[in-house]
Amino acid sequence: MANVTDQLANERTFLAYLRTALACIGFGFVIARFGLFVRELTATTGMREPNTAGISAPLGVLMIAVGIGLAIFGGYRYAVVARSIAQGTQAQLSVRAAAAAVVALCALGLITAFVIYHT
């Protein structure tokens, strides 16, 4: 018999994945639009455009893709854990999936730090 608290915890975790995905998508949109703002600002003020002005759109799209990936992964994990709860077994995150998430997050962080440093 599935415990109600386990099911509610699974739903809270799923909602946390969705909140994080939405934050990544929103942040990606802001990053992509910031490049447009910088181009307009340099055109109206006559200032020199930074060397990394063209990187904001690809970085923003990358953040949006990460958000979409998080939403998909959160839905997948929710389904796996819900099935596991119904069967009375334990669902563990594979080491490969955890390592891939850590590597992807570190790479995204390094790219963002590189762009910020060179702006």
The first five atom37 places (N, CA, C, CB, O) and aatype in JSON, in Angstrom:
{
  "aatype": [12, 0, 2, 19, 16, 3, 5, 10, 0, 2, 6, 1, 16, 13, 10, 0, 18, 10, 1, 16, 0, 10, 0, 4, 9, 7, 13, 7, 13, 19, 9, 0, 1, 13, 7, 10, 13, 19, 1, 6, 10, 16, 0, 16, 16, 7, 12, 1, 6, 14, 2, 16, 0, 7, 9, 15, 0, 14, 10, 7, 19, 10, 12, 9, 0, 19, 7, 9, 7, 10, 0, 9, 13, 7, 7, 18, 1, 18, 0, 19, 19, 0, 1, 15, 9, 0, 5, 7, 16, 5, 0, 5, 10, 15, 19, 1, 0, 0, 0, 0, 0, 19, 19, 0, 10, 4, 0, 10, 7, 10, 9, 16, 0, 13, 19, 9, 18, 8, 16],
  "atom_mask": [
    [1, 1, 1, 1, 1],
    [1, 1, 1, 1, 1],
    [1, 1, 1, 1, 1],
    [1, 1, 1, 1, 1],
    [1, 1, 1, 1, 1],
    [1, 1, 1, 1, 1],
    [1, 1, 1, 1, 1],
    [1, 1, 1, 1, 1],
    [1, 1, 1, 1, 1],
    [1, 1, 1, 1, 1],
    [1, 1, 1, 1, 1],
    [1, 1, 1, 1, 1],
    [1, 1, 1, 1, 1],
    [1, 1, 1, 1, 1],
    [1, 1, 1, 1, 1],
    [1, 1, 1, 1, 1],
    [1, 1, 1, 1, 1],
    [1, 1, 1, 1, 1],
    [1, 1, 1, 1, 1],
    [1, 1, 1, 1, 1],
    [1, 1, 1, 1, 1],
    [1, 1, 1, 1, 1],
    [1, 1, 1, 1, 1],
    [1, 1, 1, 1, 1],
    [1, 1, 1, 1, 1],
    [1, 1, 1, 0, 1],
    [1, 1, 1, 1, 1],
    [1, 1, 1, 0, 1],
    [1, 1, 1, 1, 1],
    [1, 1, 1, 1, 1],
    [1, 1, 1, 1, 1],
    [1, 1, 1, 1, 1],
    [1, 1, 1, 1, 1],
    [1, 1, 1, 1, 1],
    [1, 1, 1, 0, 1],
    [1, 1, 1, 1, 1],
    [1, 1, 1, 1, 1],
    [1, 1, 1, 1, 1],
    [1, 1, 1, 1, 1],
    [1, 1, 1, 1, 1],
    [1, 1, 1, 1, 1],
    [1, 1, 1, 1, 1],
    [1, 1, 1, 1, 1],
    [1, 1, 1, 1, 1],
    [1, 1, 1, 1, 1],
    [1, 1, 1, 0, 1],
    [1, 1, 1, 1, 1],
    [1, 1, 1, 1, 1],
    [1, 1, 1, 1, 1],
    [1, 1, 1, 1, 1],
    [1, 1, 1, 1, 1],
    [1, 1, 1, 1, 1],
    [1, 1, 1, 1, 1],
    [1, 1, 1, 0, 1],
    [1, 1, 1, 1, 1],
    [1, 1, 1, 1, 1],
    [1, 1, 1, 1, 1],
    [1, 1, 1, 1, 1],
    [1, 1, 1, 1, 1],
    [1, 1, 1, 0, 1],
    [1, 1, 1, 1, 1],
    [1, 1, 1, 1, 1],
    [1, 1, 1, 1, 1],
    [1, 1, 1, 1, 1],
    [1, 1, 1, 1, 1],
    [1, 1, 1, 1, 1],
    [1, 1, 1, 0, 1],
    [1, 1, 1, 1, 1],
    [1, 1, 1, 0, 1],
    [1, 1, 1, 1, 1],
    [1, 1, 1, 1, 1],
    [1, 1, 1, 1, 1],
    [1, 1, 1, 1, 1],
    [1, 1, 1, 0, 1],
    [1, 1, 1, 0, 1],
    [1, 1, 1, 1, 1],
    [1, 1, 1, 1, 1],
    [1, 1, 1, 1, 1],
    [1, 1, 1, 1, 1],
    [1, 1, 1, 1, 1],
    [1, 1, 1, 1, 1],
    [1, 1, 1, 1, 1],
    [1, 1, 1, 1, 1],
    [1, 1, 1, 1, 1],
    [1, 1, 1, 1, 1],
    [1, 1, 1, 1, 1],
    [1, 1, 1, 1, 1],
    [1, 1, 1, 0, 1],
    [1, 1, 1, 1, 1],
    [1, 1, 1, 1, 1],
    [1, 1, 1, 1, 1],
    [1, 1, 1, 1, 1],
    [1, 1, 1, 1, 1],
    [1, 1, 1, 1, 1],
    [1, 1, 1, 1, 1],
    [1, 1, 1, 1, 1],
    [1, 1, 1, 1, 1],
    [1, 1, 1, 1, 1],
    [1, 1, 1, 1, 1],
    [1, 1, 1, 1, 1],
    [1, 1, 1, 1, 1],
    [1, 1, 1, 1, 1],
    [1, 1, 1, 1, 1],
    [1, 1, 1, 1, 1],
    [1, 1, 1, 1, 1],
    [1, 1, 1, 1, 1],
    [1, 1, 1, 1, 1],
    [1, 1, 1, 1, 1],
    [1, 1, 1, 0, 1],
    [1, 1, 1, 1, 1],
    [1, 1, 1, 1, 1],
    [1, 1, 1, 1, 1],
    [1, 1, 1, 1, 1],
    [1, 1, 1, 1, 1],
    [1, 1, 1, 1, 1],
    [1, 1, 1, 1, 1],
    [1, 1, 1, 1, 1],
    [1, 1, 1, 1, 1],
    [1, 1, 1, 1, 1]
  ],
  "atom_positions": [
    [[0.84, -1.18, 0.0], [0.0, 0.0, 0.0], [0.88, 1.24, 0.0], [-0.95, 0.0, 1.21], [1.8, 1.36, 0.81]],
    [[0.59, 2.14, -0.9], [1.38, 3.36, -1.03], [1.05, 4.34, 0.1], [1.14, 4.03, -2.4], [-0.12, 4.54, 0.44]],
    [[2.07, 4.92, 0.64], [1.91, 5.89, 1.71], [1.59, 7.25, 1.1], [3.19, 5.96, 2.59], [2.22, 7.67, 0.13]],
    [[0.61, 7.94, 1.66], [0.19, 9.25, 1.14], [1.33, 10.26, 1.26], [-1.06, 9.76, 1.89], [1.51, 11.09, 0.37]],
    [[2.09, 10.19, 2.32], [3.18, 11.15, 2.47], [4.25, 10.95, 1.41], [3.8, 11.03, 3.87], [4.88, 11.91, 0.96]],
    [[4.46, 9.7, 0.99], [5.41, 9.44, -0.09], [4.92, 10.05, -1.41], [5.64, 7.93, -0.25], [5.7, 10.64, -2.16]],
    [[3.64, 9.89, -1.67], [3.08, 10.46, -2.9], [3.15, 11.99, -2.88], [1.63, 10.0, -3.07], [3.47, 12.61, -3.9]],
    [[2.85, 12.58, -1.74], [2.92, 14.04, -1.64], [4.36, 14.55, -1.77], [2.32, 14.51, -0.31], [4.6, 15.59, -2.38]],
    [[5.31, 13.81, -1.2], [6.72, 14.19, -1.33], [7.15, 14.11, -2.79], [7.62, 13.28, -0.47], [7.9, 14.96, -3.26]],
    [[6.67, 13.09, -3.5], [7.0, 12.96, -4.92], [6.43, 14.14, -5.71], [6.44, 11.62, -5.48], [7.09, 14.67, -6.61]],
    [[5.2, 14.55, -5.38], [4.61, 15.69, -6.07], [5.37, 16.99, -5.76], [3.15, 15.84, -5.68], [5.56, 17.81, -6.65]],
    [[5.79, 17.16, -4.51], [6.56, 18.37, -4.17], [7.88, 18.4, -4.92], [6.82, 18.42, -2.65], [8.32, 19.46, -5.37]],
    [[8.51, 17.25, -5.05], [9.77, 17.19, -5.8], [9.54, 17.52, -7.27], [10.4, 15.8, -5.66], [10.33, 18.24, -7.88]],
    [[8.47, 17.0, -7.83], [8.12, 17.3, -9.22], [7.89, 18.8, -9.4], [6.86, 16.51, -9.65], [8.37, 19.39, -10.37]],
    [[7.16, 19.41, -8.48], [6.92, 20.85, -8.57], [8.21, 21.66, -8.42], [5.91, 21.29, -7.5], [8.36, 22.72, -9.02]],
    [[9.14, 21.15, -7.62], [10.45, 21.82, -7.5], [11.2, 21.76, -8.82], [11.3, 21.17, -6.38], [11.83, 22.74, -9.22]],
    [[11.14, 20.61, -9.51], [11.74, 20.51, -10.85], [11.11, 21.54, -11.79], [11.57, 19.08, -11.42], [11.81, 22.21, -12.54]],
    [[9.79, 21.65, -11.75], [9.11, 22.58, -12.65], [9.45, 24.04, -12.32], [7.6, 22.38, -12.57], [9.64, 24.85, -13.22]],
    [[9.54, 24.38, -11.03], [9.93, 25.75, -10.65], [11.34, 26.07, -11.13], [9.83, 25.94, -9.13], [11.6, 27.16, -11.63]],
    [[12.24, 25.12, -10.97], [13.62, 25.33, -11.41], [13.68, 25.45, -12.93], [14.51, 24.18, -10.94], [14.41, 26.29, -13.45]],
    [[12.92, 24.62, -13.63], [12.88, 24.69, -15.09], [12.34, 26.04, -15.54], [12.02, 23.55, -15.67], [12.88, 26.65, -16.46]],
    [[11.28, 26.51, -14.9], [10.71, 27.81, -15.25], [11.7, 28.94, -14.99], [9.42, 28.05, -14.47], [11.78, 29.9, -15.76]],
    [[12.44, 28.84, -13.9], [13.45, 29.85, -13.59], [14.55, 29.85, -14.65], [14.06, 29.6, -12.19], [14.99, 30.92, -15.08]],
    [[15.0, 28.69, -15.08], [16.02, 28.61, -16.13], [15.51, 29.18, -17.45], [16.47, 27.15, -16.33], [16.23, 29.91, -18.13]],
    [[14.28, 28.87, -17.79], [13.71, 29.4, -19.04], [13.6, 30.92, -18.95], [12.33, 28.77, -19.32], [13.94, 31.62, -19.9]],
    [[13.11, 31.43, -17.83], [13.01, 32.88, -17.66], [14.36, 33.56, -17.68], [0.0, 0.0, 0.0], [14.52, 34.61, -18.3]],
    [[15.34, 32.97, -17.01], [16.68, 33.53, -16.99], [17.3, 33.5, -18.39], [17.57, 32.76, -16.0], [17.99, 34.43, -18.79]],
    [[17.05, 32.43, -19.12], [17.54, 32.35, -20.51], [16.95, 33.44, -21.38], [0.0, 0.0, 0.0], [17.64, 34.04, -22.2]],
    [[15.66, 33.71, -21.19], [15.01, 34.79, -21.93], [15.65, 36.14, -21.6], [13.51, 34.82, -21.63], [15.9, 36.95, -22.49]],
    [[15.9, 36.37, -20.32], [16.53, 37.63, -19.9], [17.92, 37.76, -20.49], [16.6, 37.72, -18.35], [18.29, 38.84, -20.97]],
    [[18.7, 36.69, -20.47], [20.05, 36.73, -21.03], [20.0, 37.04, -22.52], [20.78, 35.4, -20.78], [20.77, 37.86, -23.01]],
    [[19.1, 36.38, -23.23], [19.0, 36.6, -24.68], [18.58, 38.04, -24.99], [18.0, 35.61, -25.32], [19.1, 38.64, -25.92]],
    [[17.65, 38.58, -24.23], [17.18, 39.95, -24.47], [18.2, 40.98, -24.02], [15.85, 40.18, -23.75], [18.2, 42.11, -24.52]],
    [[19.07, 40.63, -23.08], [20.08, 41.57, -22.62], [21.04, 41.95, -23.74], [20.85, 40.98, -21.43], [21.49, 43.09, -23.82]],
    [[21.36, 41.01, -24.6], [22.22, 41.31, -25.75], [21.58, 42.33, -26.66], [0.0, 0.0, 0.0], [22.26, 43.22, -27.17]],
    [[20.27, 42.22, -26.88], [19.56, 43.2, -27.69], [19.6, 44.57, -27.02], [18.1, 42.76, -27.91], [19.79, 45.59, -27.69]],
    [[19.42, 44.6, -25.71], [19.48, 45.86, -24.96], [20.86, 46.5, -25.08], [19.13, 45.62, -23.48], [20.97, 47.71, -25.26]],
    [[21.91, 45.7, -24.98], [23.28, 46.22, -25.08], [23.52, 46.8, -26.47], [24.32, 45.12, -24.78], [24.13, 47.86, -26.6]],
    [[23.04, 46.11, -27.52], [23.22, 46.63, -28.89], [22.49, 47.95, -29.08], [22.72, 45.61, -29.91], [23.03, 48.87, -29.69]],
    [[21.27, 48.06, -28.56], [20.53, 49.31, -28.68], [21.19, 50.42, -27.88], [19.08, 49.11, -28.22], [21.25, 51.56, -28.33]],
    [[21.69, 50.09, -26.71], [22.35, 51.09, -25.87], [23.62, 51.61, -26.52], [22.67, 50.49, -24.49], [23.88, 52.81, -26.5]],
    [[24.41, 50.73, -27.1], [25.64, 51.18, -27.75], [25.34, 51.97, -29.02], [26.54, 49.98, -28.09], [26.1, 52.88, -29.36]],
    [[24.26, 51.65, -29.71], [23.91, 52.4, -30.92], [23.45, 53.81, -30.58], [22.82, 51.67, -31.7], [23.77, 54.75, -31.31]],
    [[22.7, 53.97, -29.5], [22.18, 55.3, -29.16], [23.2, 56.16, -28.44], [20.96, 55.17, -28.31], [23.16, 57.38, -28.56]],
    [[24.11, 55.56, -27.7], [25.08, 56.36, -26.95], [26.42, 56.5, -27.67], [25.31, 55.73, -25.6], [27.22, 57.35, -27.3]],
    [[26.66, 55.67, -28.69], [27.92, 55.73, -29.4], [29.06, 55.01, -28.69], [0.0, 0.0, 0.0], [30.21, 55.12, -29.09]],
    [[28.73, 54.28, -27.64], [29.76, 53.52, -26.92], [30.19, 52.31, -27.75], [29.23, 53.05, -25.53], [29.48, 51.87, -28.66]],
    [[31.35, 51.8, -27.43], [31.86, 50.63, -28.13], [31.15, 49.39, -27.61], [33.39, 50.49, -27.95], [30.95, 49.24, -26.4]],
    [[30.76, 48.51, -28.53], [30.07, 47.28, -28.16], [31.06, 46.3, -27.56], [29.35, 46.65, -29.38], [32.16, 46.16, -28.08]],
    [[30.69, 45.6, -26.46], [31.62, 44.64, -25.84], [31.94, 43.48, -26.79], [31.02, 44.1, -24.54], [31.19, 43.2, -27.72]],
    [[33.06, 42.82, -26.53], [33.49, 41.7, -27.37], [32.53, 40.53, -27.33], [34.86, 41.24, -26.93], [32.43, 39.78, -28.31]],
    [[31.82, 40.36, -26.24], [30.94, 39.2, -26.07], [29.48, 39.53, -26.31], [31.11, 38.63, -24.68], [28.6, 38.81, -25.83]],
    [[29.19, 40.6, -27.03], [27.81, 41.0, -27.24], [27.03, 39.96, -28.03], [27.75, 42.34, -27.96], [25.82, 39.83, -27.82]],
    [[27.66, 39.23, -28.91], [26.96, 38.24, -29.72], [26.75, 36.9, -29.03], [0.0, 0.0, 0.0], [26.13, 36.01, -29.6]],
    [[27.25, 36.75, -27.81], [27.14, 35.46, -27.12], [25.86, 35.37, -26.3], [28.35, 35.24, -26.23], [25.49, 34.27, -25.89]],
    [[25.19, 36.47, -26.04], [24.04, 36.42, -25.14], [22.88, 35.62, -25.72], [23.57, 37.82, -24.81], [22.22, 34.89, -24.99]],
    [[22.62, 35.73, -27.01], [21.52, 34.95, -27.6], [21.79, 33.44, -27.52], [21.29, 35.37, -29.06], [20.91, 32.7, -27.09]],
    [[22.97, 32.96, -27.93], [23.21, 31.51, -27.79], [23.21, 31.03, -26.34], [24.54, 31.15, -28.42], [22.73, 29.94, -26.04]],
    [[23.74, 31.86, -25.42], [23.73, 31.47, -24.01], [22.31, 31.45, -23.47], [24.6, 32.44, -23.19], [21.95, 30.57, -22.68]],
    [[21.49, 32.41, -23.9], [20.09, 32.42, -23.49], [19.34, 31.2, -24.0], [0.0, 0.0, 0.0], [18.56, 30.59, -23.28]],
    [[19.59, 30.85, -25.25], [18.95, 29.65, -25.82], [19.42, 28.4, -25.08], [19.27, 29.53, -27.34], [18.63, 27.49, -24.86]],
    [[20.7, 28.36, -24.7], [21.21, 27.23, -23.94], [20.51, 27.12, -22.59], [22.73, 27.36, -23.73], [20.15, 26.02, -22.16]],
    [[20.31, 28.24, -21.92], [19.59, 28.23, -20.63], [18.15, 27.78, -20.81], [19.62, 29.62, -19.99], [17.63, 27.03, -19.98]],
    [[17.51, 28.21, -21.88], [16.14, 27.77, -22.15], [16.12, 26.27, -22.41], [15.55, 28.53, -23.37], [15.22, 25.57, -21.93]],
    [[17.09, 25.77, -23.14], [17.18, 24.32, -23.4], [17.4, 23.55, -22.1], [18.31, 24.02, -24.39], [16.84, 22.47, -21.92]],
    [[18.22, 24.09, -21.21], [18.43, 23.45, -19.91], [17.11, 23.4, -19.13], [19.51, 24.2, -19.1], [16.8, 22.39, -18.5]],
    [[16.36, 24.49, -19.18], [15.06, 24.51, -18.51], [14.1, 23.47, -19.07], [0.0, 0.0, 0.0], [13.41, 22.79, -18.32]],
    [[14.07, 23.35, -20.38], [13.21, 22.34, -21.01], [13.67, 20.94, -20.62], [13.22, 22.5, -22.56], [12.85, 20.06, -20.33]],
    [[14.99, 20.73, -20.62], [15.53, 19.43, -20.2], [15.18, 19.1, -18.75], [0.0, 0.0, 0.0], [14.87, 17.96, -18.43]],
    [[15.23, 20.11, -17.88], [14.86, 19.89, -16.49], [13.39, 19.51, -16.35], [15.15, 21.13, -15.66], [13.04, 18.64, -15.56]],
    [[12.53, 20.17, -17.11], [11.1, 19.85, -17.06], [10.86, 18.42, -17.52], [10.3, 20.83, -17.93], [10.08, 17.69, -16.9]],
    [[11.52, 18.02, -18.59], [11.36, 16.65, -19.1], [11.9, 15.64, -18.08], [12.08, 16.49, -20.46], [11.25, 14.63, -17.79]],
    [[13.08, 15.92, -17.54], [13.67, 15.01, -16.56], [12.81, 14.93, -15.3], [15.09, 15.46, -16.2], [12.63, 13.84, -14.74]],
    [[12.27, 16.06, -14.86], [11.39, 16.06, -13.68], [10.15, 15.23, -13.91], [0.0, 0.0, 0.0], [9.72, 14.49, -13.02]],
    [[9.55, 15.33, -15.09], [8.39, 14.51, -15.41], [8.73, 13.04, -15.45], [0.0, 0.0, 0.0], [7.96, 12.2, -14.97]],
    [[9.88, 12.72, -16.01], [10.34, 11.32, -16.06], [10.55, 10.78, -14.65], [11.65, 11.2, -16.88], [10.1, 9.68, -14.32]],
    [[11.24, 11.55, -13.81], [11.51, 11.09, -12.44], [10.21, 10.94, -11.65], [12.45, 12.07, -11.71], [10.06, 10.0, -10.87]],
    [[9.27, 11.86, -11.86], [7.99, 11.76, -11.17], [7.31, 10.44, -11.54], [7.09, 12.96, -11.53], [6.81, 9.74, -10.65]],
    [[7.29, 10.1, -12.82], [6.64, 8.87, -13.27], [7.35, 7.64, -12.7], [6.62, 8.81, -14.79], [6.69, 6.69, -12.26]],
    [[8.68, 7.65, -12.71], [9.44, 6.51, -12.19], [9.19, 6.32, -10.7], [10.94, 6.69, -12.45], [8.96, 5.19, -10.25]],
    [[9.23, 7.4, -9.95], [9.04, 7.3, -8.5], [7.59, 6.94, -8.17], [9.44, 8.62, -7.8], [7.35, 6.17, -7.24]],
    [[6.62, 7.5, -8.91], [5.22, 7.15, -8.66], [4.97, 5.67, -8.91], [4.29, 8.0, -9.56], [4.27, 5.01, -8.14]],
    [[5.55, 5.14, -9.96], [5.42, 3.7, -10.25], [6.1, 2.89, -9.14], [6.05, 3.36, -11.64], [5.58, 1.85, -8.72]],
    [[7.24, 3.35, -8.68], [7.96, 2.65, -7.62], [7.16, 2.67, -6.31], [9.34, 3.29, -7.41], [7.12, 1.67, -5.6]],
    [[6.54, 3.79, -6.01], [5.72, 3.88, -4.79], [4.53, 2.92, -4.89], [5.22, 5.34, -4.58], [4.2, 2.24, -3.92]],
    [[3.91, 2.87, -6.05], [2.75, 1.99, -6.23], [3.14, 0.52, -6.09], [2.12, 2.23, -7.6], [2.36, -0.3, -5.61]],
    [[4.36, 0.19, -6.52], [4.82, -1.2, -6.44], [5.45, -1.55, -5.1], [5.82, -1.47, -7.54], [5.71, -2.71, -4.8]],
    [[5.7, -0.52, -4.27], [6.3, -0.75, -2.97], [7.8, -0.97, -3.01], [0.0, 0.0, 0.0], [8.37, -1.55, -2.09]],
    [[8.45, -0.5, -4.08], [9.9, -0.62, -4.21], [10.53, 0.76, -4.11], [10.3, -1.3, -5.55], [9.84, 1.77, -3.99]],
    [[11.87, 0.79, -4.15], [12.59, 2.06, -4.12], [13.16, 2.37, -5.49], [13.71, 2.03, -3.07], [13.73, 1.49, -6.14]],
    [[12.99, 3.63, -5.92], [13.57, 4.07, -7.19], [14.77, 4.96, -6.88], [12.52, 4.83, -8.08], [14.63, 5.98, -6.19]],
    [[15.92, 4.58, -7.37], [17.12, 5.37, -7.13], [17.56, 6.03, -8.43], [18.25, 4.49, -6.56], [17.39, 5.48, -9.52]],
    [[18.12, 7.2, -8.29], [18.7, 7.9, -9.43], [20.0, 7.2, -9.81], [18.94, 9.42, -9.12], [20.83, 6.92, -8.95]],
    [[20.16, 6.93, -11.09], [21.38, 6.23, -11.51], [22.58, 7.16, -11.37], [21.25, 5.73, -12.96], [22.46, 8.38, -11.45]],
    [[23.72, 6.56, -11.15], [24.96, 7.33, -11.01], [25.25, 8.07, -12.32], [26.14, 6.4, -10.64], [25.73, 9.2, -12.29]],
    [[24.96, 7.45, -13.44], [25.2, 8.07, -14.75], [24.35, 9.34, -14.93], [24.88, 7.07, -15.88], [24.84, 10.36, -15.41]],
    [[23.08, 9.27, -14.53], [22.2, 10.44, -14.65], [22.66, 11.56, -13.71], [20.74, 10.06, -14.34], [22.66, 12.73, -14.09]],
    [[23.06, 11.21, -12.5], [23.54, 12.22, -11.55], [24.82, 12.86, -12.06], [23.77, 11.59, -10.16], [24.98, 14.08, -11.98]],
    [[25.74, 12.06, -12.58], [27.0, 12.6, -13.11], [26.75, 13.5, -14.31], [27.96, 11.45, -13.49], [27.39, 14.54, -14.45]],
    [[25.84, 13.11, -15.19], [25.52, 13.93, -16.36], [24.94, 15.27, -15.93], [24.54, 13.2, -17.28], [25.26, 16.3, -16.52]],
    [[24.09, 15.27, -14.91], [23.51, 16.52, -14.42], [24.58, 17.43, -13.83], [22.42, 16.24, -13.37], [24.57, 18.64, -14.07]],
    [[25.49, 16.86, -13.08], [26.57, 17.66, -12.47], [27.48, 18.23, -13.55], [27.39, 16.8, -11.48], [27.85, 19.4, -13.48]],
    [[27.85, 17.43, -14.53], [28.72, 17.9, -15.6], [28.04, 19.01, -16.41], [29.12, 16.74, -16.53], [28.67, 20.01, -16.74]],
    [[26.77, 18.83, -16.73], [26.05, 19.84, -17.5], [25.94, 21.14, -16.72], [24.65, 19.33, -17.88], [26.13, 22.21, -17.28]],
    [[25.64, 21.06, -15.44], [25.52, 22.27, -14.63], [26.86, 22.98, -14.48], [24.96, 21.93, -13.26], [26.93, 24.2, -14.54]],
    [[27.93, 22.21, -14.28], [29.26, 22.82, -14.18], [29.67, 23.48, -15.49], [30.3, 21.75, -13.78], [30.24, 24.57, -15.49]],
    [[29.38, 22.83, -16.61], [29.72, 23.41, -17.91], [28.95, 24.71, -18.13], [29.41, 22.42, -19.05], [29.51, 25.7, -18.6]],
    [[27.67, 24.71, -17.8], [26.87, 25.93, -17.95], [27.39, 27.04, -17.05], [25.4, 25.65, -17.64], [27.44, 28.2, -17.45]],
    [[27.76, 26.69, -15.84], [28.33, 27.68, -14.92], [29.65, 28.24, -15.43], [0.0, 0.0, 0.0], [29.89, 29.44, -15.32]],
    [[30.49, 27.39, -15.97], [31.78, 27.87, -16.51], [31.58, 28.77, -17.73], [32.67, 26.68, -16.89], [32.27, 29.78, -17.87]],
    [[30.65, 28.41, -18.59], [30.36, 29.25, -19.75], [29.86, 30.61, -19.31], [29.33, 28.58, -20.68], [30.29, 31.64, -19.84]],
    [[28.94, 30.62, -18.35], [28.41, 31.89, -17.86], [29.51, 32.72, -17.21], [27.27, 31.65, -16.85], [29.59, 33.92, -17.44]],
    [[30.37, 32.11, -16.4], [31.46, 32.84, -15.76], [32.42, 33.4, -16.81], [32.22, 31.93, -14.77], [32.9, 34.52, -16.68]],
    [[32.71, 32.62, -17.84], [33.6, 33.07, -18.91], [33.02, 34.31, -19.62], [33.83, 31.94, -19.91], [33.74, 35.27, -19.89]],
    [[31.74, 34.26, -19.92], [31.1, 35.4, -20.59], [31.09, 36.63, -19.7], [29.67, 35.04, -21.01], [31.34, 37.74, -20.17]],
    [[30.79, 36.45, -18.44], [30.77, 37.58, -17.51], [32.16, 38.17, -17.36], [30.22, 37.16, -16.15], [32.32, 39.39, -17.32]],
    [[33.16, 37.32, -17.26], [34.54, 37.79, -17.07], [35.03, 38.58, -18.28], [35.47, 36.6, -16.8], [35.75, 39.57, -18.12]],
    [[34.65, 38.16, -19.49], [35.14, 38.81, -20.69], [34.24, 39.93, -21.19], [35.31, 37.79, -21.76], [34.44, 40.43, -22.29]],
    [[33.26, 40.33, -20.41], [32.37, 41.41, -20.84], [32.93, 42.74, -20.42], [30.97, 41.24, -20.27], [32.32, 43.78, -20.7]]
  ]
}
